[in-house]
Amino acid sequence: MCRRFWRLPAFVTLGLVALDQVTKILVVAYWPEGSQFVIVHGFLNLVHVRNTGAAWGMMSEQTRLLSAFSVVVATVLVWRFDVLADRWPERAMALALILGGIVGNLIDRVARGEVVDFILVFYRSFHWPAFNIADSGITCGVAVFVISSFFRPTDEVQP
């Protein structure tokens, strides 16, 4: 596929990684671990927590395994980008968000040995696990990709 198709997704990936890392650097530099700042009372706080596992703390203390898995998935996303995007621009952007999120959290795992999370959404007794910009990119990217898969045709693979 043409290089132009890659241009915007590449900028989105790099922009997401940059935004993710800048926000994490600010959190680490200016907020003590365990602190909370109310943004929207009863709904949104900024926090400073660390996660040595994957989403929701799964695979805690498995930083090396998660890092290796991240490298493999990121490599496959880049290597098979054209096939996965299947010419659809929203899929290309979704893959860019997913890749940016993977790379952002991989940088944390390699540099810090854990991922910095700082966004806490809650309502009364329900608390969503703290997350970060990279996690948001992955989640939004997966959602867009899945929705696109339902509404866009894919090329049939010929034997």
N, CA, C and O of each residue as an XYZ file, in Angstrom:
636
protein
N       0.847     -1.181      0.000
C       0.000      0.000      0.000
C       0.889      1.240      0.000
O       2.048      1.180      0.409
N       0.355      2.330     -0.447
C       1.167      3.528     -0.588
C       1.598      4.096      0.764
O       0.939      3.909      1.788
N       2.718      4.788      0.723
C       3.271      5.366      1.949
C       2.366      6.426      2.549
O       2.371      6.636      3.762
N       1.589      7.096      1.708
C       0.684      8.134      2.226
C      -0.321      7.545      3.203
O      -0.721      8.212      4.158
N      -0.731      6.307      2.977
C      -1.689      5.660      3.862
C      -1.105      5.487      5.264
O      -1.848      5.445      6.245
N       0.206      5.387      5.360
C       0.896      5.202      6.636
C       1.167      6.518      7.352
O       1.359      6.526      8.568
N       1.188      7.624      6.628
C       1.655      8.882      7.198
C       0.858      9.333      8.422
O       1.434      9.523      9.494
N      -0.439      9.504      8.282
C      -1.252      9.977      9.405
C      -1.252      8.985     10.570
O      -1.080      9.403     11.715
N      -1.439      7.693     10.319
C      -1.349      6.758     11.453
C      -0.003      6.814     12.176
O       0.048      6.666     13.397
N       1.078      7.024     11.439
C       2.395      7.128     12.080
C       2.445      8.349     13.000
O       2.964      8.267     14.113
N       1.909      9.474     12.540
C       1.877     10.675     13.386
C       0.972     10.478     14.605
O       1.295     10.947     15.696
N      -0.142      9.797     14.428
C      -1.039      9.514     15.560
C      -0.327      8.639     16.585
O      -0.392      8.904     17.786
N       0.348      7.607     16.116
C       1.091      6.732     17.031
C       2.138      7.521     17.803
O       2.211      7.431     19.028
N       2.943      8.289     17.092
C       3.999      9.069     17.750
C       3.420     10.122     18.692
O       3.959     10.353     19.775
N       2.321     10.762     18.281
C       1.677     11.758     19.134
C       1.128     11.150     20.410
O       1.251     11.730     21.488
N       0.517      9.971     20.284
C      -0.026      9.302     21.471
C       1.093      8.900     22.421
O       0.973      9.078     23.633
N       2.184      8.358     21.879
C       3.322      7.979     22.727
C       3.876      9.216     23.430
O       4.166      9.171     24.626
N       4.025     10.309     22.705
C       4.561     11.538     23.303
C       3.645     12.066     24.404
O       4.108     12.390     25.498
N       2.350     12.153     24.115
C       1.400     12.640     25.126
C       1.389     11.728     26.353
O       1.371     12.204     27.488
N       1.399     10.433     26.119
C       1.418      9.469     27.218
C       2.656      9.658     28.091
O       2.552      9.714     29.316
N       3.813      9.756     27.470
C       5.042      9.870     28.237
C       5.159     11.216     28.955
O       5.631     11.267     30.090
N       4.741     12.289     28.318
C       4.789     13.607     28.975
C       3.888     13.612     30.208
O       4.286     14.107     31.262
N       2.680     13.066     30.084
C       1.774     13.060     31.242
C       2.329     12.190     32.370
O       2.199     12.542     33.542
N       2.936     11.073     32.030
C       3.513     10.203     33.065
C       4.717     10.865     33.732
O       4.901     10.746     34.943
N       5.524     11.553     32.954
C       6.673     12.268     33.526
C       6.195     13.330     34.508
O       6.774     13.495     35.581
N       5.136     14.051     34.138
C       4.587     15.069     35.037
C       4.019     14.448     36.311
O       4.229     14.974     37.404
N       3.305     13.342     36.176
C       2.744     12.663     37.352
C       3.864     12.231     38.287
O       3.801     12.487     39.489
N       4.880     11.584     37.750
C       5.991     11.091     38.573
C       6.741     12.251     39.222
O       7.150     12.153     40.379
N       6.925     13.340     38.493
C       7.705     14.471     39.003
C       6.972     15.288     40.056
O       7.595     15.794     40.989
N       5.644     15.426     39.918
C       4.939     16.391     40.759
C       3.909     15.815     41.725
O       3.440     16.538     42.604
N       3.544     14.550     41.596
C       2.543     13.982     42.494
C       3.130     12.797     43.240
O       3.620     11.850     42.625
N       3.081     12.848     44.546
C       3.572     11.696     45.311
C       2.727     10.453     44.993
O       1.518     10.543     44.783
N       3.385      9.312     44.964
C       2.653      8.071     44.709
C       1.579      7.887     45.776
O       1.833      8.078     46.965
N       0.379      7.516     45.339
C      -0.752      7.328     46.244
C      -1.609      8.570     46.422
O      -2.663      8.502     47.054
N      -1.177      9.714     45.872
C      -1.958     10.943     46.034
C      -3.150     10.964     45.082
O      -3.167     10.270     44.065
N      -4.148     11.779     45.438
C      -5.347     11.952     44.611
C      -5.707     13.427     44.550
O      -5.602     14.159     45.535
N      -6.138     13.845     43.351
C      -6.602     15.209     43.156
C      -7.977     15.137     42.501
O      -8.146     14.508     41.456
N      -8.948     15.782     43.119
C     -10.306     15.767     42.591
C     -10.392     16.679     41.374
O      -9.988     17.841     41.421
N     -10.924     16.133     40.285
C     -11.154     16.919     39.069
C     -12.644     17.186     38.918
O     -13.054     18.336     38.764
N     -13.456     16.138     38.962
C     -14.917     16.246     38.945
C     -15.416     15.470     40.155
O     -15.360     14.240     40.181
N     -15.905     16.197     41.156
C     -16.314     15.577     42.413
C     -17.286     14.415     42.169
O     -18.289     14.565     41.471
N     -16.972     13.274     42.748
C     -17.825     12.097     42.647
C     -17.736     11.353     41.331
O     -18.541     10.459     41.069
N     -16.733     11.723     40.467
C     -16.650     11.048     39.172
C     -15.224     10.855     38.657
O     -14.903      9.785     38.141
N     -14.356     11.877     38.786
C     -13.040     11.811     38.158
C     -11.968     12.401     39.070
O     -12.060     13.551     39.499
N     -10.958     11.597     39.354
C      -9.799     12.048     40.117
C      -8.533     11.770     39.327
O      -8.484     10.841     38.521
N      -7.521     12.571     39.559
C      -6.183     12.238     39.104
C      -5.461     11.610     40.278
O      -5.504     12.127     41.394
N      -4.803     10.505     40.026
C      -4.129      9.746     41.079
C      -2.712      9.435     40.611
O      -2.347      9.716     39.470
N      -1.936      8.862     41.489
C      -0.616      8.367     41.098
C      -0.476      6.962     41.670
O      -0.210      6.774     42.857
N      -0.663      5.980     40.787
C      -0.500      4.578     41.176
C       0.409      3.891     40.168
O       0.587      4.370     39.048
N       0.975      2.778     40.571
C       1.857      1.999     39.707
C       1.255      0.605     39.510
O       0.629      0.046     40.411
N       1.462      0.065     38.317
C       0.918     -1.237     37.978
C       2.043     -2.093     37.391
O       2.617     -1.745     36.359
N       2.352     -3.197     38.042
C       3.400     -4.096     37.551
C       2.832     -5.182     36.644
O       3.561     -6.052     36.167
N       1.520     -5.122     36.411
C       0.884     -6.134     35.566
C       0.249     -5.510     34.340
O       0.646     -4.438     33.885
N      -0.746     -6.208     33.817
C      -1.504     -5.733     32.661
C      -2.773     -5.056     33.172
O      -2.823     -4.609     34.318
N      -3.792     -4.981     32.327
C      -5.058     -4.345     32.699
C      -5.617     -4.970     33.973
O      -5.552     -6.184     34.165
N      -6.160     -4.129     34.830
C      -6.756     -4.527     36.096
C      -5.784     -5.288     36.998
O      -6.205     -6.051     37.867
N      -4.494     -5.079     36.790
C      -3.495     -5.724     37.631
C      -3.271     -7.196     37.319
O      -2.571     -7.884     38.062
N      -3.857     -7.692     36.227
C      -3.626     -9.093     35.862
C      -2.144     -9.298     35.560
O      -1.462     -8.379     35.107
N      -1.664    -10.483     35.811
C      -0.267    -10.859     35.574
C       0.695     -9.940     36.321
O       1.735     -9.544     35.794
N       0.335     -9.615     37.538
C       1.163     -8.753     38.361
C       2.569     -9.345     38.497
O       2.744    -10.558     38.610
N       3.553     -8.460     38.482
C       4.957     -8.824     38.601
C       5.491     -9.613     37.394
O       6.510    -10.294     37.510
N       4.826     -9.530     36.255
C       5.263    -10.224     35.036
C       5.746     -9.210     33.984
O       5.411     -9.323     32.805
N       6.526     -8.232     34.422
C       6.948     -7.141     33.555
C       7.717     -7.641     32.334
O       7.473     -7.173     31.222
N       8.632     -8.573     32.521
C       9.421     -9.065     31.376
C       8.542     -9.784     30.361
O       8.677     -9.569     29.156
N       7.653    -10.625     30.838
C       6.758    -11.352     29.937
C       5.840    -10.380     29.194
O       5.647    -10.506     27.985
N       5.278     -9.414     29.916
C       4.409     -8.418     29.287
C       5.187     -7.549     28.299
O       4.653     -7.172     27.256
N       6.420     -7.236     28.613
C       7.255     -6.456     27.693
C       7.522     -7.245     26.416
O       7.420     -6.705     25.315
N       7.861     -8.510     26.562
C       8.111     -9.351     25.384
C       6.850     -9.478     24.531
O       6.908     -9.392     23.304
N       5.718     -9.682     25.190
C       4.445     -9.784     24.473
C       4.146     -8.477     23.734
O       3.675     -8.501     22.597
N       4.416     -7.350     24.369
C       4.195     -6.040     23.745
C       5.053     -5.873     22.500
O       4.580     -5.367     21.482
N       6.303     -6.293     22.575
C       7.198     -6.188     21.416
C       6.672     -7.048     20.270
O       6.673     -6.616     19.117
N       6.229     -8.251     20.581
C       5.699     -9.147     19.543
C       4.459     -8.539     18.899
O       4.363     -8.491     17.673
N       3.515     -8.079     19.701
C       2.270     -7.512     19.163
C       2.565     -6.248     18.355
O       2.011     -6.073     17.269
N       3.414     -5.378     18.858
C       3.758     -4.152     18.126
C       4.414     -4.495     16.789
O       4.119     -3.867     15.772
N       5.289     -5.475     16.791
C       5.952     -5.898     15.556
C       4.936     -6.425     14.546
O       4.999     -6.086     13.364
N       4.011     -7.244     15.004
C       2.981     -7.789     14.108
C       2.097     -6.663     13.566
O       1.745     -6.669     12.387
N       1.737     -5.704     14.411
C       0.911     -4.582     13.951
C       1.609     -3.789     12.848
O       0.977     -3.405     11.864
N       2.895     -3.544     13.007
C       3.627     -2.801     11.981
C       3.803     -3.668     10.729
O       3.572     -3.207      9.611
N       4.204     -4.900     10.921
C       4.485     -5.817      9.812
C       3.240     -6.097      8.972
O       3.325     -6.178      7.747
N       2.091     -6.243      9.621
C       0.852     -6.605      8.928
C      -0.137     -5.441      8.860
O      -1.335     -5.651      8.669
N       0.360     -4.228      9.014
C      -0.502     -3.048      9.048
C      -1.438     -2.976      7.843
O      -2.645     -2.787      8.002
N      -0.887     -3.125      6.649
C      -1.707     -3.006      5.439
C      -2.829     -4.034      5.411
O      -3.961     -3.719      5.045
N      -2.512     -5.258      5.797
C      -3.517     -6.326      5.794
C      -4.582     -6.056      6.859
O      -5.776     -6.199      6.597
N      -4.151     -5.670      8.047
C      -5.100     -5.420      9.140
C      -5.989     -4.206      8.852
O      -7.186     -4.229      9.138
N      -5.411     -3.162      8.294
C      -6.193     -1.957      7.989
C      -7.134     -2.197      6.821
O      -8.207     -1.597      6.757
N      -6.749     -3.061      5.903
C      -7.607     -3.450      4.775
C      -8.166     -2.241      4.024
O      -9.326     -2.237      3.611
N      -7.317     -1.204      3.851
C      -7.671      0.014      3.101
C      -8.666      0.926      3.820
O      -8.986      1.989      3.289
N      -9.152      0.574      4.962
C     -10.141      1.408      5.649
C      -9.421      2.393      6.574
O      -8.667      1.971      7.450
N      -9.642      3.694      6.392
C      -8.909      4.686      7.199
C      -9.185      4.590      8.694
O      -8.286      4.828      9.501
N     -10.411      4.246      9.075
C     -10.681      4.154     10.519
C      -9.942      2.979     11.144
O      -9.571      3.037     12.316
N      -9.726      1.923     10.385
C      -8.947      0.796     10.910
C      -7.481      1.176     11.032
O      -6.804      0.775     11.979
N      -6.999      1.942     10.080
C      -5.611      2.412     10.162
C      -5.417      3.279     11.405
O      -4.414      3.150     12.107
N      -6.378      4.159     11.672
C      -6.281      5.012     12.861
C      -6.420      4.184     14.137
O      -5.739      4.446     15.129
N      -7.298      3.189     14.110
C      -7.462      2.310     15.274
C      -6.157      1.578     15.568
O      -5.739      1.491     16.722
N      -5.520      1.058     14.535
C      -4.243      0.361     14.722
C      -3.176      1.324     15.236
O      -2.335      0.941     16.050
N      -3.205      2.573     14.765
C      -2.258      3.579     15.243
C      -2.437      3.834     16.737
O      -1.454      3.947     17.470
N      -3.687      3.925     17.189
C      -3.959      4.134     18.620
C      -3.505      2.927     19.445
O      -2.905      3.079     20.509
N      -3.798      1.743     18.945
C      -3.388      0.526     19.662
C      -1.867      0.467     19.753
O      -1.314      0.210     20.823
N      -1.194      0.704     18.637
C       0.266      0.664     18.626
C       0.860      1.726     19.548
O       1.803      1.448     20.288
N       0.317      2.931     19.507
C       0.801      3.988     20.394
C       0.638      3.626     21.860
O       1.521      3.891     22.676
N      -0.491      3.020     22.189
C      -0.717      2.593     23.570
C       0.238      1.497     24.002
O       0.770      1.523     25.112
N       0.449      0.541     23.125
C       1.383     -0.547     23.438
C       2.784      0.014     23.667
O       3.450     -0.346     24.637
N       3.224      0.887     22.781
C       4.573      1.452     22.895
C       4.686      2.325     24.152
O       5.697      2.269     24.852
N       3.660      3.127     24.440
C       3.697      3.961     25.636
C       3.858      3.162     26.915
O       4.671      3.511     27.770
N       3.091      2.098     27.050
C       3.210      1.271     28.250
C       4.488      0.436     28.245
O       5.048      0.149     29.303
N       4.954      0.044     27.050
C       6.220     -0.694     26.959
C       7.383      0.171     27.448
O       8.275     -0.316     28.143
N       7.371      1.438     27.088
C       8.423      2.350     27.565
C       8.440      2.366     29.085
O       9.512      2.312     29.687
N       7.273      2.440     29.716
C       7.203      2.407     31.182
C       7.776      1.110     31.742
O       8.570      1.127     32.683
N       7.369     -0.005     31.161
C       7.824     -1.303     31.678
C       9.344     -1.425     31.594
O       9.984     -1.940     32.511
N       9.914     -0.949     30.491
C      11.360     -1.043     30.313
C      12.082     -0.018     31.196
O      13.066     -0.362     31.850
N      11.617      1.213     31.225
C      12.303      2.289     31.954
C      12.063      2.256     33.459
O      12.970      2.551     34.237
N      10.842      1.896     33.876
C      10.486      1.971     35.297
C      10.236      0.611     35.948
O      10.226      0.497     37.174
N      10.036     -0.411     35.130
C       9.700     -1.728     35.669
C       8.238     -1.855     36.036
O       7.816     -2.875     36.581
N       7.460     -0.822     35.740
C       6.029     -0.792     36.036
C       5.394      0.333     35.229
O       6.086      1.206     34.704
N       4.069      0.299     35.138
C       3.337      1.303     34.364
C       2.729      2.326     35.319
O       2.151      1.968     36.345
N       2.866      3.596     34.970
C       2.277      4.677     35.765
C       0.841      4.895     35.285
O       0.604      5.137     34.101
N      -0.108      4.808     36.210
C      -1.515      5.091     35.926
C      -1.934      6.308     36.745
O      -1.451      6.515     37.858
N      -2.845      7.117     36.179
C      -3.181      8.350     36.901
C      -4.603      8.854     36.697
O      -4.961      9.882     37.272
N      -5.415      8.188     35.918
C      -6.799      8.622     35.710
C      -7.708      7.644     36.439
O      -7.645      6.438     36.200
N      -8.545      8.155     37.320
C      -9.457      7.312     38.088
C     -10.884      7.794     37.878
O     -11.236      8.917     38.241
N     -11.701      6.927     37.284
C     -13.113      7.217     37.040
C     -13.927      6.353     37.998
O     -13.658      5.163     38.160
N     -14.929      6.973     38.633
C     -15.726      6.219     39.605
C     -17.105      6.851     39.750
O     -17.330      7.996     39.359
N     -18.007      6.083     40.315
C     -19.320      6.596     40.664
C     -19.796      5.828     41.888
O     -20.006      4.617     41.838
N     -19.958      6.544     42.969
C     -20.332      5.957     44.256
C     -19.366      4.831     44.612
O     -18.171      5.082     44.764
N     -19.853      3.594     44.748
C     -18.965      2.502     45.152
C     -18.266      1.837     43.965
O     -17.383      1.002     44.158
N     -18.654      2.202     42.732
C     -18.015      1.624     41.549
C     -16.764      2.419     41.201
O     -16.831      3.628     40.976
N     -15.641      1.747     41.158
C     -14.372      2.366     40.767
C     -13.775      1.582     39.603
O     -13.472      0.396     39.734
N     -13.608      2.253     38.462
C     -12.901      1.647     37.343
C     -11.419      1.663     37.717
O     -10.964      2.635     38.319
N     -10.657      0.634     37.386
C      -9.218      0.669     37.721
C      -8.531      1.876     37.077
O      -8.868      2.283     35.965
N      -7.567      2.431     37.799
C      -6.829      3.589     37.279
C      -6.166      3.217     35.955
O      -5.756      2.076     35.745
N      -6.070      4.210     35.067
C      -5.492      3.968     33.754
C      -4.715      5.199     33.308
O      -4.594      6.166     34.060
N      -4.190      5.166     32.089
C      -3.382      6.265     31.580
C      -3.736      6.546     30.121
O      -4.657      5.933     29.582
N      -3.026      7.452     29.487
C      -3.300      7.831     28.095
C      -3.080      6.639     27.162
O      -3.866      6.424     26.240
N      -2.022      5.866     27.395
C      -1.750      4.694     26.551
C      -2.906      3.697     26.625
O      -3.340      3.166     25.603
N      -3.401      3.446     27.836
C      -4.539      2.530     27.997
C      -5.760      3.044     27.243
O      -6.491      2.267     26.629
N      -5.974      4.347     27.292
C      -7.103      4.946     26.569
C      -6.947      4.744     25.067
O      -7.922      4.447     24.377
N      -5.733      4.903     24.558
C      -5.480      4.688     23.142
C      -5.780      3.257     22.728
O      -6.408      3.022     21.696
N      -5.329      2.301     23.533
C      -5.592      0.886     23.237
C      -7.084      0.615     23.237
O      -7.605     -0.006     22.311
N      -7.772      1.078     24.269
C      -9.214      0.827     24.396
C      -9.992      1.448     23.245
O     -10.834      0.786     22.638
N      -9.720      2.707     22.939
C     -10.426      3.377     21.836
C     -10.098      2.714     20.501
O     -10.979      2.521     19.663
N      -8.830      2.369     20.309
C      -8.427      1.717     19.071
C      -9.116      0.383     18.866
O      -9.598      0.090     17.771
N      -9.166     -0.426     19.911
C      -9.842     -1.725     19.812
C     -11.325     -1.519     19.521
O     -11.892     -2.218     18.681
N     -11.957     -0.569     20.204
C     -13.387     -0.318     19.983
C     -13.653      0.090     18.539
O     -14.573     -0.433     17.910
N     -12.864      1.015     18.007
C     -13.053      1.465     16.625
C     -12.816      0.310     15.656
O     -13.567      0.142     14.696
N     -11.784     -0.480     15.902
C     -11.478     -1.603     15.009
C     -12.624     -2.623     15.003
O     -13.022     -3.102     13.942
N     -13.146     -2.950     16.174
C     -14.245     -3.924     16.262
C     -15.493     -3.390     15.564
O     -16.136     -4.117     14.807
N     -15.840     -2.140     15.808
C     -17.010     -1.548     15.155
C     -16.824     -1.543     13.639
O     -17.744     -1.880     12.895
N     -15.647     -1.165     13.192
C     -15.365     -1.173     11.760
C     -15.497     -2.577     11.176
O     -15.991     -2.747     10.061
N     -15.063     -3.562     11.918
C     -15.141     -4.946     11.440
C     -16.576     -5.401     11.230
O     -16.842     -6.242     10.372
N     -17.496     -4.852     12.004
C     -18.908     -5.205     11.839
C     -19.541     -4.525     10.625
O     -20.437     -5.082      9.990
N     -19.071     -3.325     10.310
C     -19.738     -2.539      9.277
C     -19.001     -2.440      7.946
O     -19.570     -1.974      6.958
N     -17.770     -2.862      7.909
C     -16.994     -2.762      6.667
C     -16.681     -4.173      6.146
O     -16.320     -5.061      6.918
N     -16.821     -4.362      4.861
C     -16.466     -5.665      4.302
C     -14.944     -5.858      4.310
O     -14.180     -4.893      4.293
N     -14.534     -7.102      4.337
C     -13.113     -7.414      4.232
C     -12.872     -8.159      2.928
O     -13.772     -8.816      2.405
N     -11.676     -8.056      2.415
C     -11.334     -8.774      1.196
C     -11.320    -10.279      1.480
O     -10.792    -10.734      2.494
N     -11.904    -11.020      0.573
C     -11.856    -12.470      0.681
C     -10.474    -12.943      0.299
O      -9.907    -12.475     -0.689
N      -9.926    -13.861      1.064
C      -8.630    -14.424      0.751
C      -8.838    -15.530     -0.281
O      -9.597    -16.473     -0.059
N      -8.155    -15.395     -1.403
C      -8.280    -16.388     -2.478
C      -7.220    -17.465     -2.290
O      -6.075    -17.154     -1.963
N      -7.597    -18.758     -2.498
C      -6.601    -19.835     -2.345
C      -5.545    -19.791     -3.423
O      -4.640    -20.625     -3.436
